[in-house]
C-alpha cells in the first residue's frame, strides 16, 4: 500500500474537548468560596423576605 506524503502527520485529536484553564481571560477574578457565600446569603435573604421579616 502506498502512503500519501502530501498530507502532514497530525496527532490524534481529543474529541473536540478544549481546555480553557490555560487561557487567561479578562474580567473579575472571584474565588469559589465567595460565590458560595454570596449564593447562601441570597438564599437566606429570599427566605427572610418570604417569611415577612424584611420589608
N, C-alpha and C positions, 0 to 999 in steps of 0.2 A: 504494500500500500504506500502511496506517495504522500508525504507530508506537505502541507501547504506552508510556504515560508513567507507569503506576502502579508500574513496577519501576525502582529506581535503577540507574544505569550502574555496572557493576563492571569493573575491569580484568581482563585475561586472567590466568588462573592460571599457576602454574609447574609444573603437572602433579603436584601433591602433594609437591614437594620442599621440605623445610623446612631452613633454615639455623640450626644450633644455635650457631654461633660468636658470635652476637650476645647469647646468653643466658649470664649469669654464674651458675654453679652452686656449690653448697656442696660441701665436701669438700677433700681434699688436692690441691695443685697439684704435679704431677710432670712434670719435663722429659722429653722423648723420649729424651735421652741417658741419663738414669737408668734408664729402662725397658730400653733395650738392654743397658746394663752389667749390670743385675740379671738379665736373661734369660741373657746369656752366662755369668755367674757360676753360675747354677743349672744350666745345661747342663754346665759344667766339673765342678761338684760331683757330678752324677749319673754322669758318665763315670768320675771317680775312684772313686766308690762302687762301680760295677760292676766296675772293674778290681781292686778289693780294696785300694786304698791307704788308704782311710778305713774305720775300724772293723774 
